[in-house]
Amino acid sequence: MPSEQPVELQSEPSAQPSGSSPNSSPDLSSGSSPESSSAESELGTWPAPVRRPTGRDVARLAGVSQATVSLVFSGAEAGRRVSEATRQRVREAARSLGYRPQAAGRQLRLGRSGMILLAVPNLQGPFFGRVLDGVHQEAGRNGLAVVVSSGWGSATLAEAATAGRFDGLLICSPDDSQLGELPADTSAVFLDADPGTDRTRPTVELDVAGGMRAAVEHLAALGHRRIGRLRSTHSAYTFRVRQAAFERAVRELGLDVVELGVSLNEGHRAARTVADRLLARSDRPRAVICDDDVVASGVYQAAAELGLRVPEDVSVVGMDNVPVAALLAPPLTTVDLPGEELGRAGAAALAGLLRGERVEPVAPLATSLVLRASTASA
């Protein structure tokens, strides 16, 4: 019985283009033809992705061993076994190649995700953009990635702390309803919050009281004896401190006050509505202090709609010093709250906790009054 022979399957010969011989090889130097590329796209096929750079590539470029690269990206504790100059060279090589350490493998080795959660009350609040910038800067220096979230409650934070997705939490400007018991083993730092909230965890404060007092004293020095105030209706510690500082300053300076509450989370439209009520009064004040710059922009619009000029008819002072403050016409006098510094200090404290270090208390961060053209003599 004859043995079976392998059978070669050959495709039908295709027509050869003019000027080519049947035995000539196709030219592969420039990739597939336009016709074949079109066919590939129609079939849903795409070019293979570029190879991801590896730790070996980084080691070769930096002139170090692969073990050194692993140490640099294995966490701050292990990384200290490598000199600062070498760590810098390895990071520069990684950046130039677009190298990213494998997060899953690092998590298995260290029992960490490499991610921290920044919880803010309102993602649309421009001040929190400044805080996030600072957090990103410091987190990057410590090999941490940042996830930001808003609209959280105490139960949500507790769940985030126990699910293992985040190594630690940064809780910024919390409302009283958002505070609750966190698991004892959760690494957490509070920003712009009551230092008595949780004395077992670090808190980084802003000197908002000093900033508010500077604003009141500035208007009093310009001769204003009757001051309007648009204050936040939220129960967060930072707004209670601002209110207490305002009340103390106007009492000591003997000023008259007209106050109205406004919900900061409802944004510019709500601020404009409340500002309109304040400025439409027959006994309207000639100066207004606002709990943030978005509210102050609402005062600008309400004043314009009533035919009033800033600062000739009404002086306006904000708080936060977000980028829009300098873009208003006229530019807004406001209290600078150093959001970037707040974010950096908080992320540095959290990174220290994650390394198992003792974190020293941080003095309240200084605020300052930024004088622009929105205030004038009474």
Disulfide bonds with the S-S distance in Angstrom:
none
